[in-house]
């Protein structure tokens, strides 16, 4: 097993796919932010949060982080929808 694969051993295939999907959706939503400085700040924030937590192994903590990431995504999408209207 390659050393780069070790952090993902704590995640099942399904969990890993869910985390990557949330990450992609957050980055897609951030692309819709009109201000370049805000976009850069949010993109850096998202990357740092996911990078910081990639070594997590506690299943309860992982589930909590997935829920929290989903909540952030929903809030970002709501804010963008309000800004457009």
PyMOL commands that set and color helices and strands:
alter all, ss='L'
color gray80, all
select helices_A, chain A and resi 3-10+13-30+36-52+59-84
alter helices_A, ss='H'
color red, helices_A
deselect
rebuild
show_as cartoon
